[in-house]
Amino acid sequence: MATSIADVFVQTLVDAGVTRVWGLPGDSLNAFTDALRRDGRLRWLHMRHEESAAFAAGAEAAITGELAVVAGSCGPGNLHFVNGLFDAQRSRVPVLAIASHIPSAEIGSGYFQETHPQELFRECSVYRELVSDPSQMPWVLEIAMRTAVEKRGVAVVVVPGDVFFADAPARRPSAPIRAAQPSVVPSDAELRAAAGILDGAGKVTILAGAGVAGVHDEVLALAERLKAPIVHAFRGKEHIEYDNPHDVGMTGLLGFASGYRAMEKCDALLMLGTDFPYRQFYPSKAKIVQVDLRGEQLGRRTRIDLGLVGDVGVTASALLGYLRTDRDDAHLRESVAHYRKTRKDLDALAVDDGKRPLHPQFVARLLDELAEDDAVFTADVGEPVVWAARYLSMTKERRLLGSFTHGSMANAMPQALGAQAVDRDRQVIALSGDGGIAMLLGDLLSIRQNDLPIKVIVFNNSALGFVEVEMKAAGIVNFGTTLDNPDFAAVATAMGMTGIRVERGEDLEPALRRALWEPGPVLVDVVVARQELSIPPAITIAQAKGFTLWALRTVLSGRGDELLDLADTNVWRRVLG
């Protein structure tokens, strides 16, 4: 039997170390899925929605650091990839998307289900190409895979269904595709210039992002030399927060007052591998040195005094040799003390005060205490990421995934599938919002069908809670944010999972213990307070004015009960607690 283009796909993926493919079958993809079946070395993970498949593949790539693969049929099928692929691209993880196409002879005729994937995915990929002739293979596939792993992004290969069936051209196999590991360090002159700025500053603060992954010790050594507190962006949390005496928490919309203060009070800010986007949280007067492997990132978010292109770990170690050793540690001590006070205040909110519904902070804190030291957490955009940022504590082995740059709803549950598929024995916990879980609810079936023991914790407040906070800050009366939810635990039970509903504080710990230790998939539907305020560390005058306007407009619109609920949930327990 001749080797087909589909067979070449499978063999090339196997050679590259790929072990699974996420997707949803369809007629134009039949040759590929049949090749998977006949070969038997790649596991097909069937999903109920292609968006979920793309999110899962992105999470797999984030956990392993290796290429992950998603495949979908023509037209509407692979078009559903777009949100998950955008997230993978913006999270800088290597994903190969195999997008099958209509019959090659029909392309351009407005044929049934015709789209042009190589154009549709242009904005969310580092490479995309149409295989219109079998002779293009396996060149296009290999270029796509190599581009994905080297540029850490999404590569899309578009293949008409008939081309998949065609005989493959003869070609000597290439070496397996693996990412190169170069070492990039700034020049001597650049390191001296950076040291001059940092040594000339009385108070130095470090802002650490995802670029500090794998170089925890190098960053801490640099922080110790500089006597610098370390503030982290959300994507840096899992990499730098643990075993860190310099940690002062996050800044930004989800962060802590201590993180904001440590940056605002510094004379020099050292940015390490971060693309933190919120300009209003950068210091107003400090000099700024930025280190990033990608030169195009330098100065993109705030004005800088010096930009260095280099690996964070290598650059941090190299910089040590240029820095003075006699720094005063007053700024570090003050920042850490402020963090401890902020941390104490936040923890005081994460309690069971006996009222119903429960405070979401209490749910997140208890979950953090009960989870394994190597657990993988995923968090939905919205209020779940707030509680994850503030109440999940990282260890060297724990991971935290989310749609932190793309900011998509509904990411947590499908990302949990991707993480769990890598290791079925590792605890994987999705912190899902009620809006997020409902958006891709059908893929609870994918959890059961693929036999993945994921734990889904639903923060059920019957609202798009973070959107309501944004409306309050803008002075807008809440509208269109109410969610008429089902009993999610009952839905999960009907889908073949264990479903547990929690409405009282005394029931939460037993429910979470059962969920975390039960061998199969579990969904815990926790009814939490709707009017919980997740206030950023710095409140602008406009936000304060907006909140006042919201209160007045809410009363005038006949919904004063919302103010009473807000006070009961937030104000009184802060005053009395």
Phi, psi and omega per residue, in radians:
M1 nan 2.286 -3.123
A2 -1.161 2.646 3.084
T3 -1.419 2.190 -3.112
S4 -1.613 2.926 3.040
I5 -1.016 -0.692 3.096
A6 -1.067 -0.705 3.107
D7 -1.094 -0.689 3.120
V8 -1.113 -0.720 3.069
F9 -0.943 -0.916 -3.076
V10 -1.056 -0.832 -3.101
Q11 -1.108 -0.693 -3.135
T12 -1.149 -0.686 3.105
L13 -1.145 -0.762 3.122
V14 -1.072 -0.774 3.133
D15 -1.053 -0.534 -3.123
A16 -1.462 -0.002 3.114
G17 1.584 0.091 3.083
V18 -1.187 2.431 -3.119
T19 -2.102 -0.209 -3.100
R20 -2.618 2.752 3.085
V21 -2.303 2.234 3.086
W22 -1.623 2.497 3.062
G23 2.922 -2.956 -3.134
L24 -2.434 2.190 -3.057
P25 -1.280 2.877 3.099
G26 -2.993 2.926 -2.984
D27 -1.018 -0.743 -3.114
S28 -1.261 -0.202 3.140
L29 -1.806 0.032 -2.984
N30 -1.027 -0.699 -3.118
A31 -1.121 -0.655 3.141
F32 -1.203 -0.836 -3.121
T33 -1.167 -0.548 3.075
D34 -1.195 -0.640 3.079
A35 -1.130 -0.671 3.047
L36 -1.040 -0.782 -3.125
R37 -1.089 -0.797 -3.083
R38 -1.211 -0.629 -3.108
D39 -1.309 -0.829 3.030
G40 1.415 -0.036 -3.095
R41 -1.580 -0.319 3.112
L42 -1.859 2.314 3.113
R43 -1.457 2.257 3.066
W44 -1.586 2.058 3.125
L45 -1.792 1.783 -3.046
H46 -1.345 2.252 3.132
M47 -2.048 2.756 -3.139
R48 -1.555 -0.218 3.124
H49 -2.570 2.335 -3.101
E50 -1.119 -0.525 3.079
E51 -1.066 -0.757 3.104
S52 -1.097 -0.672 3.123
A53 -1.068 -0.737 3.140
A54 -1.180 -0.716 3.056
F55 -1.063 -0.748 -3.134
A56 -1.102 -0.763 3.119
A57 -1.082 -0.722 3.112
G58 -1.091 -0.690 3.113
A59 -1.177 -0.701 3.082
E60 -1.025 -0.788 3.133
A61 -1.108 -0.643 3.128
A62 -1.153 -0.679 -3.111
I63 -1.270 -0.758 -3.034
T64 -1.583 -0.460 -3.002
G65 1.338 0.054 -3.104
E66 -1.898 2.975 -3.132
L67 -1.130 2.297 3.019
A68 -2.024 2.739 -2.973
V69 -2.275 2.418 3.053
V70 -2.312 2.494 -3.097
A71 -2.368 2.459 3.138
G72 -2.606 2.777 -3.076
S73 -1.399 3.107 -2.971
C74 -1.189 2.826 2.993
G75 1.053 -2.120 -3.096
P76 -1.018 -0.469 -3.119
G77 -1.059 -1.157 -3.109
N78 -1.322 -0.278 3.031
L79 -1.042 -0.553 3.099
H80 -1.133 -0.290 3.115
F81 -1.087 -0.448 -2.741
V82 -0.956 -0.738 -3.083
N83 -1.206 -0.760 3.100
G84 -1.149 -0.627 3.107
L85 -1.234 -0.652 3.045
F86 -1.013 -0.746 -3.130
D87 -1.120 -0.781 3.125
A88 -1.086 -0.750 -3.138
Q89 -1.084 -0.788 -3.081
R90 -1.348 -0.349 3.037
S91 -1.522 -0.100 3.109
R92 1.039 0.986 3.037
V93 -2.134 2.544 -3.042
P94 -1.417 2.009 -3.140
V95 -2.302 2.343 3.000
L96 -1.813 2.136 3.080
A97 -1.848 2.076 3.078
I98 -1.680 1.904 -3.075
A99 -1.906 1.825 3.114
S100 -1.276 2.854 -2.955
H101 -2.356 2.942 3.085
I102 -1.148 2.919 3.117
P103 -0.905 2.380 -3.018
S104 -1.021 -0.584 -3.130
A105 -1.195 -0.307 -3.073
E106 -1.734 -0.124 -3.080
I107 -1.088 2.242 -3.141
G108 1.696 -0.003 -3.077
S109 -1.793 0.053 -3.045
G110 1.264 0.541 -3.073
Y111 -1.108 2.836 3.086
F112 -0.898 2.201 3.122
Q113 1.148 0.341 -3.106
E114 -1.291 2.250 2.905
T115 -2.363 -3.099 3.083
H116 -2.219 1.470 -3.022
P117 -0.994 -0.609 -3.119
Q118 -1.135 -0.360 3.043
E119 -1.599 -0.715 -3.099
L120 -1.037 -0.654 -3.049
F121 -1.704 0.229 -3.066
R122 -1.040 -0.726 -3.049
E123 -1.330 -0.306 -3.057
C124 -2.068 0.613 -3.135
S125 -2.637 2.738 3.047
V126 -1.677 -0.206 3.126
Y127 -2.776 2.458 3.024
R128 -2.705 2.394 -3.107
E129 -2.707 2.560 3.074
L130 -1.655 2.219 3.033
V131 -1.585 1.696 -3.084
S132 -1.651 -0.227 -3.115
D133 -2.452 2.407 -3.121
P134 -0.986 -0.472 -3.110
S135 -1.166 -0.285 3.095
Q136 -1.251 -0.314 -3.117
M137 -1.609 2.549 0.028
P138 -1.619 0.240 -3.094
W139 -0.943 -0.899 -3.080
V140 -1.055 -0.769 -3.131
L141 -1.085 -0.776 -3.121
E142 -1.164 -0.713 3.094
I143 -1.090 -0.747 3.136
A144 -1.051 -0.850 -3.106
M145 -1.123 -0.756 -3.130
R146 -1.149 -0.672 3.105
T147 -1.128 -0.717 3.137
A148 -1.074 -0.791 -3.072
V149 -1.348 -0.567 -3.121
E150 -1.395 -0.654 3.133
K151 -1.624 -0.086 -3.132
R152 0.913 1.218 -3.123
G153 -2.812 -2.876 -3.071
V154 -1.698 2.320 2.996
A155 -2.072 2.355 -3.082
V156 -2.060 2.165 3.055
V157 -1.969 2.103 -3.079
V158 -1.784 2.161 -3.066
V159 -2.301 2.066 3.021
P160 -1.045 2.532 -3.092
G161 -0.956 -0.654 -3.123
D162 -1.241 -0.510 3.128
V163 -1.213 -0.590 3.075
F164 -0.981 -0.640 -3.102
F165 -1.363 -0.334 -3.027
A166 -1.157 2.711 3.093
D167 -1.201 2.444 -3.137
A168 -1.444 2.538 3.082
P169 -1.241 2.675 3.100
A170 -1.301 2.372 3.141
R171 -2.840 2.433 3.089
R172 -1.144 2.293 -3.095
P173 -1.070 2.502 3.063
S174 -1.483 2.943 3.049
A175 -1.152 2.599 3.100
P176 -0.967 2.480 -3.059
I177 -1.496 2.052 3.086
R178 -2.339 2.619 3.134
A179 -1.221 2.384 3.039
A180 -1.274 2.789 -3.113
Q181 -2.260 1.207 3.131
P182 -1.285 2.815 3.066
S183 -2.005 2.133 -3.093
V184 -2.066 2.177 -3.124
V185 -2.322 2.470 3.107
P186 -1.116 2.866 3.135
S187 -1.243 2.874 3.105
D188 -1.005 -0.771 -3.123
A189 -1.099 -0.697 -3.138
E190 -1.181 -0.691 3.110
L191 -1.141 -0.686 3.097
R192 -1.118 -0.699 3.134
A193 -1.127 -0.730 3.116
A194 -1.108 -0.764 3.128
A195 -1.090 -0.634 3.121
G196 -1.086 -0.750 3.124
I197 -1.156 -0.797 -3.071
L198 -1.235 -0.702 3.114
D199 -1.206 -0.446 3.131
G200 -1.437 -0.080 -3.109
A201 -1.755 2.378 3.103
G202 -1.271 -0.670 -3.097
K203 -2.177 2.067 3.138
V204 -1.994 2.365 3.039
T205 -2.156 2.483 3.080
I206 -1.809 2.344 2.982
L207 -1.945 2.033 -3.025
A208 -1.926 2.314 3.119
G209 -2.045 -2.787 -3.086
A210 -1.104 -0.345 3.140
G211 -1.213 -0.115 3.092
V212 -1.585 0.114 3.115
A213 -1.013 2.244 3.081
G214 1.400 0.004 -3.127
V215 -2.240 0.647 -3.130
H216 -0.924 -0.878 -3.053
D217 -1.162 -0.671 -3.140
E218 -1.135 -0.702 3.132
V219 -1.194 -0.707 3.121
L220 -1.135 -0.670 3.104
A221 -1.089 -0.700 3.099
L222 -1.173 -0.728 3.124
A223 -1.096 -0.675 3.121
E224 -1.142 -0.719 3.114
R225 -1.120 -0.698 -3.108
L226 -1.464 -0.138 -3.015
K227 0.895 0.830 -3.009
A228 -1.894 2.300 2.931
P229 -1.169 2.643 -3.136
I230 -1.968 2.026 3.006
V231 -1.699 2.470 3.109
H232 -2.094 2.537 2.909
A233 -1.337 2.918 -3.035
F234 -1.037 -0.749 -3.099
R235 -1.265 -0.233 3.048
G236 -1.556 -0.234 -3.035
K237 -0.939 -0.867 -3.057
E238 -1.182 -0.350 -3.032
H239 -1.699 -0.374 -2.979
I240 -2.269 -0.253 -3.041
E241 -1.213 -0.647 -3.006
Y242 -1.277 2.626 3.072
D243 0.780 0.851 -2.997
N244 -2.294 1.711 3.120
P245 -1.215 -0.166 3.116
H246 -1.669 -0.020 -3.053
D247 -1.173 2.275 3.046
V248 -2.235 0.330 3.024
G249 1.540 -2.950 -3.105
M250 -1.600 2.864 2.877
T251 -2.117 -3.071 3.137
G252 1.644 -3.035 -3.047
L253 -1.070 -0.486 -3.099
L254 -1.783 0.039 -2.899
G255 -1.608 -2.809 -3.035
F256 -1.928 2.739 3.041
A257 -1.098 -0.586 -3.097
S258 -1.174 -0.683 3.103
G259 -1.142 -0.764 3.111
Y260 -1.067 -0.764 -3.086
R261 -1.151 -0.725 -3.106
A262 -1.106 -0.535 3.096
M263 -1.417 -0.726 -3.083
E264 -1.203 -0.517 -3.075
K265 -1.555 -0.102 -3.037
C266 -1.420 2.783 3.044
D267 -1.630 -0.445 3.098
A268 -2.486 2.361 3.106
L269 -1.964 2.235 3.081
L270 -1.870 1.928 -3.135
M271 -1.610 2.157 -3.100
L272 -2.071 1.875 3.039
G273 1.000 0.760 -3.106
T274 -2.295 2.503 3.058
D275 -2.105 0.640 -3.108
F276 -0.889 2.090 -2.880
P277 -1.542 -0.269 -2.924
Y278 -1.547 1.779 -3.033
R279 -1.075 -0.540 -3.064
Q280 -1.207 -0.213 -3.121
F281 -1.746 -0.014 3.068
Y282 -1.380 2.686 -3.130
P283 -1.131 2.579 -3.042
S284 -1.477 -0.408 -3.031
K285 -2.194 -0.276 -2.999
A286 -1.208 2.661 2.927
K287 -1.336 2.599 -3.020
I288 -2.271 2.248 3.008
V289 -2.000 2.235 -3.106
Q290 -2.070 2.312 3.084
V291 -2.048 2.205 3.113
D292 -2.692 2.538 3.116
L293 -1.225 -0.441 -3.134
R294 -1.790 1.947 -3.071
G295 -1.056 -0.510 -3.109
E296 -1.186 -0.231 3.127
Q297 -1.404 -0.365 -3.003
L298 -1.121 2.215 3.099
G299 1.267 0.217 -3.066
R300 -1.317 -0.516 -3.048
R301 -1.823 -0.499 -3.135
T302 -2.641 2.770 3.100
R303 -1.175 2.514 -3.135
I304 -2.218 2.741 3.087
D305 -1.640 -0.427 3.116
L306 -2.739 2.325 3.073
G307 -2.038 2.322 3.138
L308 -2.089 2.278 3.044
V309 -1.666 2.087 -3.139
G310 3.099 2.837 2.980
D311 -1.143 2.404 -3.081
V312 -1.072 -0.816 -3.083
G313 -1.112 -0.846 -3.136
V314 -1.122 -0.723 -3.124
T315 -1.168 -0.727 3.119
A316 -1.055 -0.777 3.142
S317 -1.156 -0.709 3.132
A318 -1.156 -0.650 -3.092
L319 -1.159 -0.491 -3.119
L320 -0.959 -0.677 -3.081
G321 -1.205 -0.177 -3.092
Y322 -1.863 -0.125 -3.009
L323 -1.692 2.524 3.069
R324 -1.213 2.813 -3.021
T325 -1.973 0.110 -3.008
D326 -1.931 0.677 -3.055
R327 -1.366 2.578 3.022
D328 -1.381 2.521 -3.077
D329 -1.861 0.326 -3.089
A330 -1.059 -0.775 -3.128
H331 -1.082 -0.719 3.110
L332 -1.114 -0.829 -3.114
R333 -1.088 -0.755 3.136
E334 -1.128 -0.711 -3.112
S335 -1.187 -0.733 3.125
V336 -1.166 -0.685 3.104
A337 -1.104 -0.712 3.116
H338 -1.143 -0.672 3.092
Y339 -1.085 -0.745 3.141
R340 -1.083 -0.688 3.090
K341 -1.157 -0.776 3.112
T342 -1.073 -0.740 3.137
R343 -1.092 -0.712 3.117
K344 -1.105 -0.731 3.126
D345 -1.134 -0.717 3.117
L346 -1.147 -0.734 -3.126
D347 -1.145 -0.515 3.123
A348 -1.161 -0.361 3.123
L349 -1.498 -0.280 -3.024
A350 -1.669 1.052 -3.086
V351 -2.301 2.860 3.015
D352 -1.645 1.873 -3.133
D353 -1.618 0.191 3.091
G354 1.477 -0.076 -3.111
K355 -1.585 2.828 3.061
R356 -2.175 2.444 -0.013
P357 -1.305 3.014 -3.073
L358 -1.269 2.721 3.018
H359 -1.396 2.271 -3.110
P360 -1.092 -0.502 3.099
Q361 -1.061 -0.684 3.122
F362 -1.086 -0.703 3.134
V363 -1.110 -0.828 -3.100
A364 -1.147 -0.738 -3.123
R365 -1.127 -0.758 3.138
L366 -1.152 -0.675 3.089
L367 -1.081 -0.718 3.106
D368 -1.069 -0.704 -3.119
E369 -1.209 -0.578 -3.029
L370 -1.583 -0.391 -3.053
A371 -1.241 2.725 3.122
E372 -1.159 2.748 -3.128
D373 -1.212 -0.265 3.093
D374 -2.013 0.408 -3.120
A375 -1.137 2.629 2.985
V376 -1.836 2.175 3.085
F377 -1.876 2.447 2.923
T378 -2.130 2.550 -3.055
A379 -2.352 2.301 3.088
D380 -1.217 2.565 2.988
V381 -1.148 2.480 -3.021
G382 2.048 -2.627 -3.104
E383 -1.129 -0.573 3.115
P384 -0.978 -0.612 3.128
V385 -1.234 -0.490 3.077
V386 -1.110 -0.853 -3.102
W387 -1.225 -0.576 3.066
A388 -1.133 -0.755 -3.131
A389 -1.102 -0.648 -2.986
R390 -1.671 -0.397 -2.998
Y391 -2.186 -0.191 3.028
L392 -1.538 2.203 3.117
S393 -1.779 2.356 -3.090
M394 -1.572 2.563 2.944
T395 -2.020 3.124 3.116
K396 -1.088 -0.523 -3.057
E397 -1.692 -0.364 -3.107
R398 -1.236 2.658 3.067
R399 -2.225 2.657 3.108
L400 -2.386 2.019 -3.120
L401 -2.021 2.621 3.077
G402 -2.987 3.105 3.072
S403 -1.625 1.141 -2.928
F404 -1.313 -0.409 3.130
T405 -1.842 -0.780 3.132
H406 -1.301 -0.585 3.051
G407 1.233 0.726 -3.126
S408 -1.545 2.501 2.914
M409 -1.187 2.810 2.930
A410 1.247 0.326 -3.081
N411 -1.415 -0.524 -2.893
A412 -1.111 -0.859 -3.068
M413 -1.148 -0.858 3.105
P414 -1.154 -0.574 3.058
Q415 -1.123 -0.584 3.090
A416 -1.118 -0.617 3.064
L417 -1.058 -0.799 -3.134
G418 -1.081 -0.718 3.137
A419 -1.207 -0.711 -3.089
Q420 -1.217 -0.575 -3.141
A421 -1.104 -0.480 3.125
V422 -1.193 -0.648 -3.107
D423 -2.628 1.824 -3.099
R424 -1.214 -0.327 -3.110
D425 -1.588 -0.077 -3.139
R426 -1.597 2.494 3.139
Q427 -1.311 2.128 3.128
V428 -2.135 2.166 -3.004
I429 -2.219 2.150 3.091
A430 -1.738 2.181 3.007
L431 -1.665 1.738 -3.011
S432 -1.856 2.446 2.950
G433 -1.413 2.797 3.128
D434 -1.183 -0.580 3.052
G435 -1.206 -0.690 -3.134
G436 -1.176 -0.809 -3.100
I437 -1.147 -0.609 -3.125
A438 -1.221 -0.520 -3.057
M439 -1.136 -0.658 3.126
L440 -2.147 0.729 -3.010
L441 -1.014 -0.577 -3.079
G442 -1.055 -0.417 -3.104
D443 -1.432 0.052 2.826
L444 -1.040 -0.568 3.075
L445 -1.134 -0.567 3.122
S446 -1.190 -0.578 3.070
I447 -1.045 -0.852 -3.108
R448 -1.220 -0.782 -3.066
Q449 -1.113 -0.615 3.126
N450 -1.572 0.078 3.039
D451 0.972 0.953 -3.125
L452 -1.984 2.108 -2.995
P453 -1.414 0.898 -3.101
I454 -1.258 2.553 3.032
K455 -1.897 2.087 -3.120
V456 -1.908 2.109 3.094
I457 -1.894 1.975 -3.095
V458 -1.670 2.115 3.029
F459 -1.518 1.681 -2.964
N460 -1.742 1.709 3.097
N461 -1.999 0.207 3.090
S462 1.001 0.566 -3.125
A463 -2.790 2.795 2.893
L464 -1.471 1.454 -2.888
G465 -1.091 -0.752 -3.103
F466 -1.220 -0.578 3.076
V467 -1.112 -0.663 3.114
E468 -1.133 -0.689 3.085
V469 -1.079 -0.743 3.119
E470 -1.090 -0.684 3.106
M471 -1.133 -0.739 3.120
K472 -1.051 -0.761 -3.127
A473 -1.124 -0.506 3.130
A474 -1.551 -0.015 3.140
G475 1.361 0.420 -3.077
I476 -1.838 2.364 3.040
V477 -1.164 2.307 -3.130
N478 -0.980 2.295 3.140
F479 -2.617 2.363 3.042
G480 1.305 0.258 -3.061
T481 -1.881 -0.126 -3.131
T482 -1.283 2.390 3.115
L483 -2.019 2.122 3.072
D484 -1.549 1.571 -2.958
N485 -1.559 2.661 2.938
P486 -1.435 3.127 2.936
D487 -1.362 1.778 -3.057
F488 -1.111 -0.520 3.101
A489 -1.134 -0.702 3.104
A490 -1.166 -0.665 3.090
V491 -1.087 -0.784 3.135
A492 -1.076 -0.726 3.120
T493 -1.074 -0.727 3.120
A494 -1.131 -0.430 3.141
M495 -1.577 0.049 3.075
G496 1.683 0.134 3.060
M497 -1.742 2.949 2.963
T498 -1.433 2.204 3.124
G499 -2.019 2.322 -3.138
I500 -2.301 2.281 3.094
R501 -1.943 2.370 -3.117
V502 -2.181 2.193 3.111
E503 -2.159 -0.249 -3.096
R504 -2.128 2.553 -3.078
G505 -1.042 -0.680 -3.097
E506 -1.211 -0.256 3.135
D507 -1.603 -0.171 -3.004
L508 -1.207 -0.882 -3.084
E509 -1.072 -0.810 3.075
P510 -1.034 -0.654 3.141
A511 -1.151 -0.785 -3.131
L512 -1.178 -0.688 3.094
R513 -1.073 -0.771 3.123
R514 -1.081 -0.789 -3.105
A515 -1.073 -0.781 -3.042
L516 -1.257 -0.436 -3.076
W517 -1.847 -0.154 3.067
E518 -1.241 2.407 -2.996
P519 -1.188 -0.474 -3.079
G520 -1.760 -2.997 3.131
P521 -1.221 2.489 -3.106
V522 -2.423 2.450 2.976
L523 -2.069 2.211 3.076
V524 -1.937 2.034 -3.130
D525 -1.679 1.820 -3.075
V526 -1.836 2.107 3.119
V527 -1.406 1.992 -3.065
V528 -2.080 2.888 -3.066
A529 -1.139 2.353 3.130
R530 -1.359 -0.661 -3.010
Q531 -1.638 0.731 3.108
E532 -1.538 2.154 -3.105
L533 -1.521 2.187 3.039
S534 -1.880 1.511 -2.971
I535 -1.527 2.313 3.087
P536 -1.176 2.869 -3.048
P537 -1.204 -0.349 3.122
A538 -2.287 2.130 -3.124
I539 -1.772 2.170 3.124
T540 -1.406 2.820 3.084
I541 -1.057 -0.673 -3.141
A542 -1.107 -0.680 3.124
Q543 -1.181 -0.740 3.116
A544 -1.093 -0.737 3.088
K545 -1.100 -0.723 3.132
G546 -1.092 -0.713 3.136
F547 -1.102 -0.714 3.111
T548 -1.120 -0.761 3.110
L549 -1.076 -0.705 3.115
W550 -1.041 -0.775 -3.122
A551 -1.063 -0.788 -3.138
L552 -1.138 -0.788 -3.108
R553 -1.170 -0.601 3.124
T554 -1.133 -0.762 3.109
V555 -1.121 -0.798 -3.101
L556 -1.156 -0.436 3.121
S557 -1.507 0.086 3.090
G558 1.469 0.320 -3.103
R559 -2.096 0.768 3.128
G560 -1.111 -0.333 3.108
D561 -1.089 -0.470 3.097
E562 -1.121 -0.642 3.104
L563 -1.152 -0.701 3.109
L564 -1.116 -0.726 3.100
D565 -1.106 -0.712 -3.140
L566 -1.099 -0.785 3.129
A567 -1.122 -0.749 -3.120
D568 -1.125 -0.634 -3.094
T569 -1.351 -0.612 -2.964
N570 -2.048 -0.966 -2.935
V571 -1.167 -0.912 -2.985
W572 -1.149 -0.655 -3.125
R573 -1.281 -0.403 3.049
R574 -1.316 -0.640 3.139
V575 -1.245 -0.795 -3.060
L576 -1.476 -0.378 -3.061
G577 -1.403 nan nan
